Amino acid sequence: MSALGTPQEENGELVIDFEQQLLTGSWMMASLSSLASGPSFDGLTLEPAHLHPELLDACADLINQEWPRSRASRLHSLGQSSDSFPVCLALLGPPLAPGALPTVLGHSRLSRVAAHEHSLLVETVVVARALRGQGFGRRLMEATEAFAKARGFHQLHLTTHDKQHFYAHLGYKLGKPVQGVAFSSPRSAAIFHAFSQLASPPEPKAPRPCRKTARTPSTSDSRPGPNLPPAPPSPPPLLSPLLSPPALSPTGSPQQSLVETPYRDIRGRPIFWMTKEI
């Protein structure tokens, strides 16, 4: 999950306003250079995006730098944020200029988890590129956890392609797939199933039967000709080798580690499911 982001956001539409995003991204990188040279966590806050509609454009620009989508589609997704979940959270820093709006430094999204009353799914986690590797990702996750805990939730789930070691340092452990409440339609449930499928070796193809080399005469064939012996029967197909199921741990769960995972996303790439008690 590059940029501390979740794979769910990687299947978005192509960027329509690509030139505008390049300009916006270049401006943001330059504006944040002062923070990058000397990171300061003073004055950082985590605020629900729907309480600050004036910051939705900045949130969309930040997320689109990592997972490009059309601006309208991104703003529509951010507009679904609410106190009843899903909720989009913006990590805000002090304004970069007098009278300016707070600076959007990071973003995360929390969704309810089906059949888990006190659990939330963390999605779309991203920090501005100029600030990565300086502790802002940790601050964003700690603030997200505090936000969830203050509202009575006790467990968080997330997915990642390549940041499993980062999350492990924050106390997350490898877990099993869960279903977010956003996956409520049959089509969305099918997408969830694709994201949580276990990897398995490809099924070998059965050998094709040998073609007959001679024609078997039939009783209805009245044409004259020599009586040919019937063709020998085709040999039976070879038995396919047994497919090895994923190795199971003593508890019956698929074996996994921070290096290997039995799960694959919708594109067939390895994906790690992780969880943490808060």
Residue frames relative to the residue before (quaternion, step in Angstrom):
aa qw qx qy qz dx dy dz
M 1.0000 0.0000 0.0000 0.0000 0.00 0.00 0.00
S 0.2021 -0.8207 0.5226 0.1115 3.55 0.13 1.20
A 0.8222 0.2005 -0.1886 0.4982 3.52 -1.20 0.67
L 0.5414 -0.6114 0.3834 0.4314 3.56 1.23 0.48
G 0.4754 0.6824 -0.4280 0.3538 3.56 1.12 0.59
T 0.4651 -0.6852 0.4927 0.2674 3.57 -1.25 0.43
P 0.5950 -0.6240 0.3892 0.3241 3.56 -1.13 0.74
Q 0.5209 0.6511 -0.4206 0.3576 3.54 1.22 -0.39
E 0.7057 0.4705 -0.2665 0.4579 3.57 1.13 -0.62
E 0.5740 0.6321 -0.3804 0.3554 3.58 1.19 -0.03
N 0.6605 0.5090 -0.3113 0.4558 3.57 1.23 -0.09
G 0.3428 0.7788 -0.4665 0.2415 3.57 1.19 0.50
E 0.6698 -0.4880 0.3770 0.4136 3.52 -1.36 0.07
L 0.6004 -0.5351 0.4417 0.3977 3.53 -1.31 0.26
V 0.5591 -0.6149 0.4384 0.3423 3.55 -1.13 0.65
I 0.2919 -0.7529 0.5662 0.1656 3.56 -0.91 0.95
D 0.7618 0.2917 -0.1670 0.5538 3.56 0.91 -0.93
F 0.0024 0.8644 -0.5024 0.0180 3.57 0.84 1.05
E 0.6628 0.5097 -0.3215 0.4445 3.60 0.88 -0.90
Q 0.6481 0.5145 -0.3223 0.4598 3.58 0.96 -0.82
Q 0.6560 0.5106 -0.3201 0.4544 3.60 0.99 -0.79
L 0.6169 0.5383 -0.3539 0.4522 3.59 1.02 -0.69
L 0.6637 0.4962 -0.3055 0.4690 3.56 0.95 -0.87
T 0.6634 0.5064 -0.3035 0.4597 3.56 0.94 -0.91
G 0.6618 0.5077 -0.3080 0.4576 3.57 0.96 -0.86
S 0.6422 0.5149 -0.3281 0.4636 3.60 0.98 -0.78
W 0.6463 0.5127 -0.3220 0.4645 3.59 0.98 -0.81
M 0.6642 0.5053 -0.3150 0.4520 3.57 0.92 -0.89
M 0.6399 0.5269 -0.3339 0.4489 3.59 0.94 -0.83
A 0.6766 0.4817 -0.2967 0.4713 3.56 0.95 -0.85
S 0.6685 0.5195 -0.3057 0.4356 3.58 0.96 -0.83
L 0.7147 0.4432 -0.2483 0.4807 3.57 1.10 -0.68
S 0.4205 0.7319 -0.4617 0.2726 3.59 1.23 -0.07
S 0.6284 0.5403 -0.3477 0.4386 3.59 1.05 -0.67
L 0.6480 0.4974 -0.3191 0.4805 3.60 1.04 -0.72
A 0.6475 0.5357 -0.3216 0.4362 3.55 1.02 -0.82
S 0.6552 0.5279 -0.3245 0.4320 3.59 1.02 -0.73
G 0.8017 0.0002 0.0061 0.5977 3.58 1.13 -0.52
P 0.1888 -0.8390 0.4959 0.1204 3.60 0.28 1.23
S 0.0161 -0.7718 0.6354 -0.0152 3.53 -1.04 0.87
F 0.2629 -0.7901 0.5382 0.1302 3.54 -0.81 1.02
D 0.4101 0.7080 -0.4785 0.3188 3.58 1.24 0.16
G 0.8356 0.2263 -0.1665 0.4722 3.53 -0.97 0.89
L 0.4586 0.6681 -0.4694 0.3506 3.61 1.20 0.19
T 0.0070 -0.7836 0.6209 -0.0190 3.56 -1.02 0.87
L 0.2665 -0.7260 0.6082 0.1790 3.54 -1.27 0.46
E 0.0014 -0.8349 0.5454 -0.0740 3.55 -0.46 1.24
P 0.5138 -0.6106 0.4908 0.3497 3.62 -1.06 0.66
A 0.5037 -0.6921 0.4290 0.2884 3.56 -0.81 1.02
H 0.6537 0.5357 -0.3340 0.4174 3.60 1.01 -0.70
L 0.6215 0.5147 -0.3515 0.4746 3.59 1.25 -0.18
H 0.7451 0.2839 -0.1794 0.5762 3.57 1.32 -0.14
P 0.0825 -0.8390 0.5362 0.0423 3.62 0.47 1.13
E 0.5945 0.5788 -0.3708 0.4171 3.59 1.15 -0.47
L 0.7003 0.4551 -0.2668 0.4809 3.60 1.25 -0.30
L 0.4190 0.7318 -0.4605 0.2774 3.60 1.24 -0.03
D 0.6251 0.5351 -0.3505 0.4473 3.61 0.99 -0.73
A 0.6626 0.4951 -0.3064 0.4712 3.59 0.95 -0.86
C 0.6291 0.5209 -0.3347 0.4699 3.61 1.03 -0.73
A 0.6490 0.5156 -0.3177 0.4605 3.57 0.95 -0.87
D 0.6495 0.5155 -0.3233 0.4561 3.60 0.94 -0.83
L 0.6521 0.5243 -0.3148 0.4482 3.58 0.95 -0.88
I 0.6957 0.4627 -0.2791 0.4734 3.60 0.83 -0.98
N 0.6756 0.5132 -0.2992 0.4366 3.59 0.95 -0.85
Q 0.5391 0.5929 -0.4176 0.4283 3.59 1.18 -0.27
E 0.7343 0.3969 -0.2208 0.5045 3.56 1.10 -0.66
W 0.7956 0.0954 -0.0238 0.5978 3.59 0.95 -0.89
P 0.2197 -0.8308 0.4938 0.1327 3.62 0.17 1.22
R 0.1135 0.7403 -0.6557 0.0951 3.52 -1.05 0.97
S 0.6363 -0.4824 0.3938 0.4553 3.55 -1.22 0.08
R 0.5882 -0.6007 0.4069 0.3572 3.56 -1.05 0.70
A 0.6454 0.5280 -0.3247 0.4464 3.58 0.97 -0.84
S 0.6598 0.5040 -0.3089 0.4640 3.58 0.97 -0.85
R 0.6599 0.5106 -0.3100 0.4557 3.56 0.97 -0.85
L 0.6677 0.4914 -0.3046 0.4690 3.58 0.92 -0.87
H 0.6105 0.5426 -0.3498 0.4589 3.58 1.08 -0.67
S 0.6521 0.5079 -0.3125 0.4681 3.59 0.98 -0.84
L 0.6620 0.4903 -0.3038 0.4786 3.58 0.95 -0.85
G 0.6414 0.5515 -0.3190 0.4273 3.57 1.08 -0.70
Q 0.5988 0.5670 -0.3624 0.4343 3.60 1.23 -0.22
S 0.4519 0.6944 -0.4484 0.3355 3.59 1.27 -0.10
S 0.1307 0.7780 -0.6039 0.1136 3.56 -1.01 0.87
D 0.6498 -0.5223 0.3849 0.3960 3.54 -1.29 0.29
S 0.6918 0.4693 -0.2771 0.4738 3.60 1.16 -0.49
F 0.5255 -0.6677 0.3778 0.3677 3.60 1.31 0.24
P 0.4739 -0.1953 -0.8582 0.0265 1.42 -2.06 1.43
V 0.1977 -0.7687 0.5987 0.1077 3.54 -1.21 0.59
C 0.2577 -0.7436 0.6002 0.1430 3.56 -0.97 0.94
L 0.1539 -0.8066 0.5697 0.0348 3.56 -0.78 1.08
A 0.1819 -0.7849 0.5880 0.0718 3.57 -0.93 0.97
L 0.2950 -0.7192 0.6038 0.1766 3.55 -0.91 0.97
L 0.0952 -0.8405 0.5333 -0.0091 3.57 -0.41 1.27
G 0.1640 -0.7608 0.6226 0.0816 3.50 -1.17 0.82
P 0.7050 -0.4424 0.3160 0.4553 3.60 -1.23 0.11
P 0.6064 -0.5460 0.4170 0.4004 3.61 -1.16 0.46
L 0.4701 -0.6878 0.4852 0.2654 3.55 -1.12 0.73
A 0.7755 0.1380 -0.0888 0.6096 3.58 1.28 -0.25
P 0.6159 -0.5487 0.3987 0.4008 3.61 -1.11 0.53
G 0.8221 0.2158 -0.1826 0.4941 3.55 -0.91 0.97
A 0.5519 0.6098 -0.4013 0.4032 3.60 1.24 -0.03
L 0.6058 -0.5437 0.4326 0.3876 3.54 -1.32 0.22
P 0.6299 -0.4996 0.4070 0.4336 3.60 -1.21 0.30
T 0.4644 -0.6869 0.4915 0.2663 3.56 -1.14 0.65
V 0.3205 -0.7310 0.5715 0.1908 3.57 -0.86 0.98
L 0.1284 -0.8332 0.5377 0.0154 3.57 -0.43 1.29
G 0.8125 -0.0212 0.0485 0.5805 3.58 1.13 -0.58
H 0.1730 -0.7789 0.5972 0.0821 3.55 -1.30 0.22
S 0.0597 0.7525 -0.6557 0.0109 3.53 -1.23 0.63
R 0.2145 -0.7658 0.5960 0.1113 3.55 -1.26 0.44
L 0.1567 -0.7844 0.5972 0.0591 3.55 -1.00 0.90
S 0.0312 -0.7881 0.6146 -0.0144 3.57 -0.92 0.99
R 0.5521 -0.5955 0.4647 0.3531 3.56 -1.19 0.55
V 0.3201 -0.7302 0.5752 0.1827 3.57 -1.26 0.52
A 0.4704 -0.6892 0.4775 0.2752 3.56 -0.81 1.02
A 0.8488 0.1353 -0.1398 0.4916 3.56 -1.07 0.90
H 0.6898 0.3684 -0.2874 0.5530 3.61 1.24 0.29
E 0.2730 -0.8336 0.4582 0.1438 3.53 0.14 1.35
H 0.7907 0.3127 -0.1495 0.5046 3.58 0.97 -0.81
S 0.5806 0.5681 -0.3757 0.4461 3.59 1.17 0.56
L 0.1376 -0.7633 0.6263 0.0794 3.52 -1.29 0.56
L 0.3350 -0.7128 0.5830 0.1997 3.54 -1.25 0.59
V 0.2593 -0.7665 0.5726 0.1321 3.58 -0.76 1.10
E 0.0223 0.8117 -0.5795 0.0690 3.58 -0.76 1.06
T 0.8515 0.2167 -0.1251 0.4608 3.53 -1.42 0.17
V 0.2300 0.7693 -0.5523 0.2242 3.56 0.80 1.06
V 0.1769 0.7854 -0.5690 0.1674 3.58 -0.64 1.10
V 0.1584 -0.7498 0.6377 0.0772 3.55 -1.19 0.75
A 0.6086 -0.5569 0.4143 0.3846 3.58 -1.09 0.70
R 0.5731 -0.6489 0.3821 0.3233 3.56 -0.86 0.99
A 0.6607 0.5255 -0.3180 0.4314 3.60 0.96 -0.77
L 0.7294 0.4348 -0.2315 0.4746 3.60 1.21 -0.39
R 0.4651 0.7068 -0.4395 0.3016 3.59 1.23 0.00
G 0.7863 0.3165 -0.2491 0.4686 3.51 -1.17 0.69
Q 0.6724 0.4902 -0.2922 0.4714 3.61 1.24 0.24
G 0.7017 -0.4969 0.2671 0.4351 3.57 1.19 0.38
F 0.5107 0.6586 -0.4334 0.3429 3.60 1.19 -0.16
G 0.6031 0.5560 -0.3607 0.4438 3.60 1.10 -0.60
R 0.6400 0.5089 -0.3155 0.4815 3.55 1.01 -0.80
R 0.6537 0.5087 -0.3175 0.4616 3.59 0.91 -0.88
L 0.6369 0.5281 -0.3276 0.4562 3.58 0.99 -0.81
M 0.6907 0.4686 -0.2878 0.4696 3.59 0.86 -0.91
E 0.6418 0.5152 -0.3338 0.4597 3.61 0.95 -0.77
A 0.6636 0.4870 -0.3076 0.4774 3.58 0.98 -0.80
T 0.6268 0.5292 -0.3341 0.4642 3.60 1.06 -0.72
E 0.6498 0.5066 -0.3112 0.4735 3.58 0.98 -0.81
A 0.6507 0.5090 -0.3161 0.4664 3.58 0.97 -0.84
F 0.6169 0.5450 -0.3359 0.4579 3.58 1.04 -0.77
A 0.6887 0.4758 -0.2802 0.4699 3.59 0.90 -0.94
K 0.6662 0.5130 -0.3089 0.4446 3.58 0.91 -0.91
A 0.6450 0.5332 -0.3228 0.4420 3.59 1.01 -0.78
R 0.7135 0.4121 -0.2457 0.5107 3.59 1.23 -0.38
G 0.6794 -0.5635 0.2699 0.3847 3.56 1.18 0.57
F 0.5417 0.6081 -0.4203 0.4003 3.61 1.18 0.23
H 0.2711 -0.8117 0.5098 0.0883 3.55 -1.03 0.90
Q 0.7947 0.2050 -0.1062 0.5614 3.61 1.19 -0.27
L 0.1630 -0.7703 0.6119 0.0749 3.55 -1.10 0.83
H 0.1404 -0.7568 0.6341 0.0741 3.54 -1.19 0.69
L 0.0707 0.7858 -0.6133 0.0373 3.57 -1.18 0.55
T 0.2786 -0.7229 0.6005 0.1980 3.54 -1.36 0.16
T 0.0162 0.7857 -0.6182 0.0124 3.54 -1.22 0.53
H 0.3962 -0.6979 0.5432 0.2468 3.53 -1.20 0.59
D 0.8524 0.0372 0.0451 0.5197 3.59 0.87 -0.89
K 0.6354 0.5298 -0.3458 0.4427 3.64 1.20 0.19
Q 0.2580 0.8057 -0.5017 0.1806 3.57 1.18 0.52
H 0.6379 0.5208 -0.3467 0.4490 3.63 1.03 -0.62
F 0.6052 0.5453 -0.3482 0.4639 3.59 1.08 -0.70
Y 0.7051 0.4518 -0.2731 0.4734 3.57 0.82 -0.96
A 0.5989 0.5541 -0.3690 0.4452 3.60 1.08 -0.61
H 0.6353 0.5199 -0.3268 0.4683 3.60 1.05 -0.71
L 0.6785 0.4647 -0.2868 0.4913 3.59 1.19 -0.48
G 0.6540 -0.5478 0.3073 0.4217 3.58 1.26 0.13
Y 0.4974 0.6491 -0.4416 0.3693 3.60 1.21 0.11
K 0.1875 -0.7700 0.6037 0.0861 3.54 -1.14 0.77
L 0.6101 -0.5472 0.4231 0.3865 3.54 -1.25 0.47
G 0.0261 -0.8214 0.5687 -0.0348 3.54 -0.93 0.90
K 0.5979 -0.5476 0.4519 0.3721 3.52 -1.34 -0.35
P 0.6223 -0.5416 0.4014 0.3980 3.61 -1.21 0.39
V 0.0956 -0.7513 0.6501 0.0617 3.52 -1.21 0.69
Q 0.3905 -0.7183 0.5313 0.2219 3.54 -1.26 0.36
G 0.3451 -0.7403 0.5440 0.1919 3.54 -0.70 1.11
V 0.5967 -0.5809 0.4139 0.3677 3.55 -1.15 0.62
A 0.5581 0.6065 -0.3946 0.4060 3.59 1.14 -0.51
F 0.6519 0.4710 -0.3141 0.5046 3.61 1.20 -0.51
S 0.1940 0.8305 -0.4967 0.1610 3.56 0.52 1.16
S 0.6763 0.4708 -0.3026 0.4790 3.59 1.12 -0.54
P 0.6474 -0.5121 0.3697 0.4266 3.63 -1.18 0.36
R 0.6465 0.5174 -0.3299 0.4532 3.59 0.99 -0.77
S 0.6713 0.4834 -0.3006 0.4747 3.60 0.96 -0.84
A 0.6224 0.5303 -0.3473 0.4591 3.58 1.03 -0.70
A 0.6262 0.5285 -0.3402 0.4612 3.58 1.07 -0.69
I 0.6227 0.5237 -0.3365 0.4741 3.58 1.07 -0.72
F 0.6337 0.5224 -0.3309 0.4648 3.59 0.97 -0.82
H 0.6430 0.5240 -0.3301 0.4507 3.57 0.95 -0.85
A 0.6444 0.5198 -0.3228 0.4586 3.58 1.02 -0.78
F 0.6745 0.4936 -0.2927 0.4644 3.59 1.06 -0.71
S 0.7549 0.3854 -0.2037 0.4900 3.60 1.14 -0.44
Q 0.4298 0.7219 -0.4625 0.2831 3.58 1.22 0.15
L 0.4642 -0.6607 0.5202 0.2783 3.51 -1.19 0.66
A 0.4755 -0.6520 0.5076 0.3018 3.54 -1.11 0.70
S 0.0339 0.7853 -0.6173 0.0338 3.57 -1.05 0.75
P 0.5708 -0.5965 0.4214 0.3753 3.60 -1.09 0.58
P 0.5809 -0.5936 0.4110 0.3758 3.60 -1.07 0.61
E 0.4920 -0.6677 0.4768 0.2911 3.57 -1.02 0.80
P 0.3976 -0.7290 0.4937 0.2583 3.63 -0.67 0.99
K 0.4557 -0.6786 0.5097 0.2683 3.52 -1.12 0.71
A 0.4703 -0.6615 0.5043 0.2948 3.58 -1.01 0.83
P 0.5312 -0.6337 0.4412 0.3486 3.61 -0.97 0.75
R 0.5077 -0.6442 0.4797 0.3116 3.52 -1.08 0.74
P 0.4999 -0.6576 0.4602 0.3253 3.67 -0.94 0.79
C 0.5681 -0.5971 0.4425 0.3534 3.53 -1.16 0.63
R 0.4439 -0.6828 0.5148 0.2679 3.53 -1.06 0.79
K 0.5116 -0.6422 0.4767 0.3140 3.57 -1.08 0.73
T 0.3016 -0.7744 0.5344 0.1541 3.54 -0.95 0.91
A 0.7707 0.2256 -0.1516 0.5764 3.59 1.19 -0.24
R 0.4583 -0.6889 0.5021 0.2514 3.55 -1.13 0.72
T 0.3521 -0.7341 0.5450 0.2003 3.56 -0.89 0.93
P 0.3643 -0.7428 0.5038 0.2482 3.61 -0.57 1.00
S 0.2636 -0.7579 0.5806 0.1381 3.54 -1.13 0.70
T 0.6261 -0.5573 0.3954 0.3757 3.55 -1.25 0.43
S 0.6689 0.4986 -0.3059 0.4587 3.57 1.15 -0.50
D 0.5551 0.5971 -0.4018 0.4170 3.59 1.26 -0.09
S 0.1063 -0.8401 0.5319 0.0077 3.60 -0.28 1.33
R 0.4667 0.6783 -0.4602 0.3321 3.58 1.25 0.03
P 0.4869 -0.6670 0.4678 0.3149 3.60 -0.96 0.80
G 0.3203 0.7315 -0.5621 0.2152 3.52 -1.16 0.51
P 0.6519 -0.5159 0.3684 0.4161 3.56 -1.23 0.24
N 0.4551 -0.6649 0.5197 0.2843 3.51 -1.12 0.67
L 0.1539 -0.8042 0.5714 0.0553 3.58 -0.42 1.29
P 0.5035 -0.6375 0.4748 0.3386 3.58 -1.03 0.67
P 0.5760 -0.5939 0.4184 0.3749 3.60 -1.05 0.60
A 0.5488 -0.6195 0.4525 0.3321 3.51 -1.13 0.77
P 0.5343 -0.6248 0.4471 0.3524 3.60 -1.02 0.65
P 0.5570 -0.6159 0.4255 0.3598 3.62 -1.02 0.64
S 0.5607 -0.6014 0.4518 0.3463 3.54 -1.18 0.64
P 0.5112 -0.6412 0.4594 0.3413 3.59 -0.99 0.73
P 0.5524 -0.6039 0.4413 0.3681 3.60 -1.06 0.59
P 0.5568 -0.6069 0.4365 0.3621 3.63 -1.09 0.65
L 0.5481 -0.6131 0.4581 0.3373 3.52 -1.14 0.67
L 0.5272 -0.6258 0.4700 0.3310 3.55 -1.10 0.65
S 0.4290 -0.6912 0.5173 0.2656 3.55 -0.90 0.94
P 0.5035 -0.6416 0.4701 0.3375 3.60 -0.99 0.74
L 0.5401 -0.6283 0.4521 0.3304 3.54 -1.05 0.74
L 0.3963 -0.7060 0.5380 0.2346 3.55 -0.96 0.91
S 0.3842 -0.7228 0.5264 0.2300 3.56 -0.90 0.91
P 0.3419 -0.7357 0.5393 0.2258 3.64 -0.62 1.01
P 0.6585 -0.4926 0.3674 0.4344 3.60 -1.21 0.37
A 0.5256 -0.6363 0.4605 0.3270 3.56 -0.97 0.84
L 0.2432 -0.7791 0.5661 0.1154 3.55 -0.98 0.87
S 0.4574 -0.6554 0.5326 0.2785 3.52 -1.20 0.67
P 0.7018 -0.4484 0.3153 0.4550 3.63 -1.20 0.15
T 0.6717 0.4883 -0.3050 0.4663 3.62 1.14 -0.50
G 0.5826 -0.6060 0.3711 0.3945 3.59 1.25 -0.07
S 0.5700 0.5813 -0.3865 0.4333 3.60 1.25 0.04
P 0.5914 -0.5623 0.4194 0.3977 3.63 -1.12 0.51
Q 0.4692 -0.6751 0.4914 0.2875 3.56 -0.96 0.86
Q 0.0999 0.7813 -0.6082 0.0978 3.57 -0.98 0.86
S 0.0991 -0.7672 0.6319 0.0488 3.54 -1.30 0.42
L 0.6645 -0.4872 0.3715 0.4279 3.57 -1.29 -0.04
V 0.6588 0.4721 -0.3097 0.4971 3.57 1.29 -0.04
E 0.8012 0.1342 -0.0474 0.5812 3.58 1.01 -0.80
T 0.0796 -0.7827 0.6169 0.0224 3.54 -1.12 0.77
P 0.4176 -0.7139 0.4941 0.2680 3.61 -0.99 0.69
Y 0.6351 0.5587 -0.3243 0.4236 3.59 1.24 -0.24
R 0.1458 -0.7720 0.6150 0.0670 3.54 -1.23 0.65
D 0.4301 -0.6831 0.5187 0.2816 3.56 -1.16 0.62
I 0.7647 -0.3905 0.2501 0.4474 3.56 -1.29 -0.07
R 0.6943 0.4360 -0.2662 0.5070 3.58 1.24 -0.40
G 0.5872 -0.6148 0.3565 0.3875 3.56 1.25 0.14
R 0.5141 0.6429 -0.4236 0.3781 3.60 1.23 0.18
P 0.5749 -0.5870 0.4279 0.3766 3.62 -1.08 0.63
I 0.0137 -0.7899 0.6126 -0.0242 3.56 -0.99 0.87
F 0.2679 -0.7715 0.5630 0.1266 3.57 -0.93 0.95
W 0.1979 -0.7376 0.6354 0.1144 3.54 -0.96 0.97
M 0.0067 -0.8143 0.5786 -0.0459 3.56 -0.80 1.07
T 0.1111 -0.7983 0.5915 0.0235 3.55 -1.18 0.59
K 0.0612 -0.7890 0.6108 0.0235 3.55 -1.26 0.47
E 0.3565 -0.6828 0.5964 0.2259 3.52 -1.12 0.78
I 0.1112 -0.8094 0.5751 0.0419 3.60 -0.84 0.96
